[in-house]
Amino acid sequence: RFTRGYGAMHQIHVMQADKGCDFDFLQRGGAAPNGEPEIH
């Protein structure tokens, strides 16, 4: 088991395939998006 470095970050923060296989700390938090912007 890794305790530091990339190995530890990978074990702790990488999400599963159904959630995009990305680091969880790269996810945007807060309010839900408002959808498509209005085109003028």
N, CA, C and O atoms as a CHARMM CRD file, in Angstrom:
* protein
*
  160
    1    1 ARG  N      0.84800  -1.19200   0.00000 PROA 1      0.00000
    2    1 ARG  CA     0.00000   0.00000   0.00000 PROA 1      0.00000
    3    1 ARG  C      0.88300   1.24100   0.00000 PROA 1      0.00000
    4    1 ARG  O      1.85600   1.33300   0.74800 PROA 1      0.00000
    5    2 PHE  N      0.52400   2.18400  -0.84900 PROA 2      0.00000
    6    2 PHE  CA     1.26500   3.43800  -0.92400 PROA 2      0.00000
    7    2 PHE  C      0.79100   4.38900   0.16900 PROA 2      0.00000
    8    2 PHE  O     -0.39400   4.43100   0.50000 PROA 2      0.00000
    9    3 THR  N      1.72000   5.14300   0.71800 PROA 3      0.00000
   10    3 THR  CA     1.35200   6.13100   1.73100 PROA 3      0.00000
   11    3 THR  C      1.56500   7.55400   1.24400 PROA 3      0.00000
   12    3 THR  O      1.04500   8.50000   1.83500 PROA 3      0.00000
   13    4 ARG  N      2.33500   7.71000   0.15600 PROA 4      0.00000
   14    4 ARG  CA     2.62800   9.04200  -0.37500 PROA 4      0.00000
   15    4 ARG  C      2.72700   8.99700  -1.88900 PROA 4      0.00000
   16    4 ARG  O      2.81200   7.92100  -2.48200 PROA 4      0.00000
   17    5 GLY  N      2.71700  10.16500  -2.51100 PROA 5      0.00000
   18    5 GLY  CA     2.96800  10.28100  -3.93700 PROA 5      0.00000
   19    5 GLY  C      1.78800   9.90100  -4.81500 PROA 5      0.00000
   20    5 GLY  O      0.64800   9.79600  -4.36200 PROA 5      0.00000
   21    6 TYR  N      2.10800   9.69500  -6.11000 PROA 6      0.00000
   22    6 TYR  CA     1.07500   9.40600  -7.09800 PROA 6      0.00000
   23    6 TYR  C      0.33000   8.11100  -6.77100 PROA 6      0.00000
   24    6 TYR  O     -0.88400   8.03500  -6.96200 PROA 6      0.00000
   25    7 GLY  N      1.03600   7.10200  -6.28300 PROA 7      0.00000
   26    7 GLY  CA     0.38800   5.83200  -5.94600 PROA 7      0.00000
   27    7 GLY  C     -0.70600   6.00800  -4.91100 PROA 7      0.00000
   28    7 GLY  O     -1.78800   5.43700  -5.04300 PROA 7      0.00000
   29    8 ALA  N     -0.43100   6.79600  -3.88200 PROA 8      0.00000
   30    8 ALA  CA    -1.43000   7.06000  -2.84000 PROA 8      0.00000
   31    8 ALA  C     -2.59100   7.86900  -3.41100 PROA 8      0.00000
   32    8 ALA  O     -3.75200   7.57600  -3.12600 PROA 8      0.00000
   33    9 MET  N     -2.28100   8.89000  -4.21800 PROA 9      0.00000
   34    9 MET  CA    -3.35300   9.68800  -4.82700 PROA 9      0.00000
   35    9 MET  C     -4.23800   8.81100  -5.70000 PROA 9      0.00000
   36    9 MET  O     -5.46200   8.94000  -5.68000 PROA 9      0.00000
   37   10 HSD  N     -3.62300   7.92600  -6.46100 PROA 10     0.00000
   38   10 HSD  CA    -4.38100   7.04300  -7.35000 PROA 10     0.00000
   39   10 HSD  C     -5.29200   6.12500  -6.54400 PROA 10     0.00000
   40   10 HSD  O     -6.46300   5.97100  -6.88900 PROA 10     0.00000
   41   11 GLN  N     -4.78700   5.51900  -5.49300 PROA 11     0.00000
   42   11 GLN  CA    -5.58400   4.60100  -4.68000 PROA 11     0.00000
   43   11 GLN  C     -6.74300   5.30200  -3.98400 PROA 11     0.00000
   44   11 GLN  O     -7.82200   4.72500  -3.84800 PROA 11     0.00000
   45   12 ILE  N     -6.53700   6.51400  -3.55100 PROA 12     0.00000
   46   12 ILE  CA    -7.54700   7.21100  -2.75600 PROA 12     0.00000
   47   12 ILE  C     -8.54500   7.97500  -3.62300 PROA 12     0.00000
   48   12 ILE  O     -9.73500   7.99500  -3.30700 PROA 12     0.00000
   49   13 HSD  N     -8.09300   8.60000  -4.70300 PROA 13     0.00000
   50   13 HSD  CA    -8.91800   9.58600  -5.39300 PROA 13     0.00000
   51   13 HSD  C     -9.42300   9.21700  -6.78100 PROA 13     0.00000
   52   13 HSD  O    -10.25800   9.94900  -7.31300 PROA 13     0.00000
   53   14 VAL  N     -8.97100   8.12600  -7.40200 PROA 14     0.00000
   54   14 VAL  CA    -9.45900   7.78700  -8.73800 PROA 14     0.00000
   55   14 VAL  C    -10.81400   7.10600  -8.61300 PROA 14     0.00000
   56   14 VAL  O    -10.98300   6.15000  -7.85500 PROA 14     0.00000
   57   15 MET  N    -11.78800   7.62900  -9.38700 PROA 15     0.00000
   58   15 MET  CA   -13.14300   7.08000  -9.35500 PROA 15     0.00000
   59   15 MET  C    -13.24100   5.86900 -10.28000 PROA 15     0.00000
   60   15 MET  O    -12.34700   5.62900 -11.09200 PROA 15     0.00000
   61   16 GLN  N    -14.31000   5.12100 -10.15700 PROA 16     0.00000
   62   16 GLN  CA   -14.53000   3.92600 -10.95600 PROA 16     0.00000
   63   16 GLN  C    -14.97100   4.29100 -12.37100 PROA 16     0.00000
   64   16 GLN  O    -15.28400   5.44800 -12.64900 PROA 16     0.00000
   65   17 ALA  N    -14.99500   3.30200 -13.26300 PROA 17     0.00000
   66   17 ALA  CA   -15.28600   3.52200 -14.67900 PROA 17     0.00000
   67   17 ALA  C    -16.64900   4.16500 -14.91000 PROA 17     0.00000
   68   17 ALA  O    -16.78700   5.01400 -15.79000 PROA 17     0.00000
   69   18 ASP  N    -17.65000   3.77600 -14.13800 PROA 18     0.00000
   70   18 ASP  CA   -18.98800   4.33600 -14.34700 PROA 18     0.00000
   71   18 ASP  C    -19.07600   5.81500 -13.98100 PROA 18     0.00000
   72   18 ASP  O    -20.05600   6.48100 -14.31500 PROA 18     0.00000
   73   19 LYS  N    -18.05700   6.32900 -13.29900 PROA 19     0.00000
   74   19 LYS  CA   -18.03100   7.74500 -12.92500 PROA 19     0.00000
   75   19 LYS  C    -16.95700   8.51000 -13.68300 PROA 19     0.00000
   76   19 LYS  O    -16.71400   9.67700 -13.37700 PROA 19     0.00000
   77   20 GLY  N    -16.30600   7.88800 -14.66300 PROA 20     0.00000
   78   20 GLY  CA   -15.39400   8.59300 -15.54300 PROA 20     0.00000
   79   20 GLY  C    -13.91500   8.34300 -15.33600 PROA 20     0.00000
   80   20 GLY  O    -13.10400   8.94100 -16.04300 PROA 20     0.00000
   81   21 CYS  N    -13.52200   7.49300 -14.40400 PROA 21     0.00000
   82   21 CYS  CA   -12.10700   7.15200 -14.18900 PROA 21     0.00000
   83   21 CYS  C    -11.22300   8.38000 -14.03100 PROA 21     0.00000
   84   21 CYS  O    -10.11400   8.40900 -14.56500 PROA 21     0.00000
   85   22 ASP  N    -11.68100   9.37900 -13.32000 PROA 22     0.00000
   86   22 ASP  CA   -10.91700  10.60300 -13.14000 PROA 22     0.00000
   87   22 ASP  C    -10.66500  10.80600 -11.65300 PROA 22     0.00000
   88   22 ASP  O    -11.26700  10.13000 -10.81800 PROA 22     0.00000
   89   23 PHE  N     -9.78400  11.72800 -11.32400 PROA 23     0.00000
   90   23 PHE  CA    -9.55700  12.05800  -9.92400 PROA 23     0.00000
   91   23 PHE  C    -10.78800  12.77400  -9.37300 PROA 23     0.00000
   92   23 PHE  O    -11.31200  13.68100 -10.01900 PROA 23     0.00000
   93   24 ASP  N    -11.25100  12.38100  -8.20100 PROA 24     0.00000
   94   24 ASP  CA   -12.44500  12.99600  -7.63300 PROA 24     0.00000
   95   24 ASP  C    -12.25600  14.47500  -7.31800 PROA 24     0.00000
   96   24 ASP  O    -13.23100  15.22700  -7.31700 PROA 24     0.00000
   97   25 PHE  N    -11.02500  14.91300  -7.04900 PROA 25     0.00000
   98   25 PHE  CA   -10.81300  16.32400  -6.73000 PROA 25     0.00000
   99   25 PHE  C    -10.83200  17.21700  -7.96900 PROA 25     0.00000
  100   25 PHE  O    -10.75900  18.44000  -7.84800 PROA 25     0.00000
  101   26 LEU  N    -10.93000  16.62200  -9.15800 PROA 26     0.00000
  102   26 LEU  CA   -11.06200  17.41600 -10.37400 PROA 26     0.00000
  103   26 LEU  C    -12.52200  17.66800 -10.73500 PROA 26     0.00000
  104   26 LEU  O    -12.80500  18.40900 -11.67600 PROA 26     0.00000
  105   27 GLN  N    -13.44700  17.06500 -10.00200 PROA 27     0.00000
  106   27 GLN  CA   -14.86900  17.26400 -10.23800 PROA 27     0.00000
  107   27 GLN  C    -15.28000  18.66300  -9.82500 PROA 27     0.00000
  108   27 GLN  O    -14.76700  19.20900  -8.84800 PROA 27     0.00000
  109   28 ARG  N    -16.19200  19.22800 -10.56000 PROA 28     0.00000
  110   28 ARG  CA   -16.72600  20.54000 -10.21300 PROA 28     0.00000
  111   28 ARG  C    -17.77300  20.35200  -9.11600 PROA 28     0.00000
  112   28 ARG  O    -18.65200  19.49900  -9.23300 PROA 28     0.00000
  113   29 GLY  N    -17.67900  21.13100  -8.07700 PROA 29     0.00000
  114   29 GLY  CA   -18.65200  21.06800  -6.99700 PROA 29     0.00000
  115   29 GLY  C    -19.61700  22.23100  -7.07700 PROA 29     0.00000
  116   29 GLY  O    -19.48800  23.10500  -7.93400 PROA 29     0.00000
  117   30 GLY  N    -20.57400  22.23500  -6.18700 PROA 30     0.00000
  118   30 GLY  CA   -21.49900  23.35800  -6.11900 PROA 30     0.00000
  119   30 GLY  C    -22.77800  23.11600  -6.88800 PROA 30     0.00000
  120   30 GLY  O    -23.25200  21.98500  -6.99300 PROA 30     0.00000
  121   31 ALA  N    -23.32800  24.18500  -7.42400 PROA 31     0.00000
  122   31 ALA  CA   -24.62800  24.14400  -8.08400 PROA 31     0.00000
  123   31 ALA  C    -24.57600  23.33400  -9.37700 PROA 31     0.00000
  124   31 ALA  O    -23.53200  23.20000 -10.01600 PROA 31     0.00000
  125   32 ALA  N    -25.73000  22.80500  -9.73300 PROA 32     0.00000
  126   32 ALA  CA   -25.85300  22.05600 -10.98000 PROA 32     0.00000
  127   32 ALA  C    -25.76000  23.01800 -12.16400 PROA 32     0.00000
  128   32 ALA  O    -26.15300  24.17900 -12.05100 PROA 32     0.00000
  129   33 PRO  N    -25.24500  22.54600 -13.29400 PROA 33     0.00000
  130   33 PRO  CA   -25.15600  23.42100 -14.46200 PROA 33     0.00000
  131   33 PRO  C    -26.54600  23.84400 -14.93900 PROA 33     0.00000
  132   33 PRO  O    -27.52800  23.13800 -14.70800 PROA 33     0.00000
  133   34 ASN  N    -26.62300  24.98300 -15.59600 PROA 34     0.00000
  134   34 ASN  CA   -27.90000  25.53300 -16.05700 PROA 34     0.00000
  135   34 ASN  C    -28.30300  25.01600 -17.42500 PROA 34     0.00000
  136   34 ASN  O    -29.31100  25.46700 -17.96900 PROA 34     0.00000
  137   35 GLY  N    -27.57100  24.10800 -17.98600 PROA 35     0.00000
  138   35 GLY  CA   -27.89500  23.58200 -19.30100 PROA 35     0.00000
  139   35 GLY  C    -27.19100  24.36100 -20.39500 PROA 35     0.00000
  140   35 GLY  O    -26.17800  25.01700 -20.15200 PROA 35     0.00000
  141   36 GLU  N    -27.73000  24.28700 -21.58600 PROA 36     0.00000
  142   36 GLU  CA   -27.13300  24.95900 -22.73500 PROA 36     0.00000
  143   36 GLU  C    -27.32400  26.46800 -22.63900 PROA 36     0.00000
  144   36 GLU  O    -28.37900  26.93200 -22.20600 PROA 36     0.00000
  145   37 PRO  N    -26.31400  27.23900 -23.03800 PROA 37     0.00000
  146   37 PRO  CA   -26.47500  28.69800 -23.03000 PROA 37     0.00000
  147   37 PRO  C    -27.40000  29.15200 -24.15800 PROA 37     0.00000
  148   37 PRO  O    -27.55000  28.46900 -25.17100 PROA 37     0.00000
  149   38 GLU  N    -28.00500  30.29900 -23.96400 PROA 38     0.00000
  150   38 GLU  CA   -28.88500  30.86200 -24.97500 PROA 38     0.00000
  151   38 GLU  C    -28.04500  31.35500 -26.15400 PROA 38     0.00000
  152   38 GLU  O    -27.02900  32.02100 -25.95600 PROA 38     0.00000
  153   39 ILE  N    -28.46300  31.03200 -27.36600 PROA 39     0.00000
  154   39 ILE  CA   -27.72600  31.44100 -28.56400 PROA 39     0.00000
  155   39 ILE  C    -28.39500  32.68300 -29.13800 PROA 39     0.00000
  156   39 ILE  O    -29.60800  32.70600 -29.34400 PROA 39     0.00000
  157   40 HSD  N    -27.58900  33.72400 -29.39800 PROA 40     0.00000
  158   40 HSD  CA   -28.12700  34.99400 -29.92500 PROA 40     0.00000
  159   40 HSD  C    -27.73500  35.16700 -31.35800 PROA 40     0.00000
  160   40 HSD  O    -28.09000  36.16900 -31.97800 PROA 40     0.00000
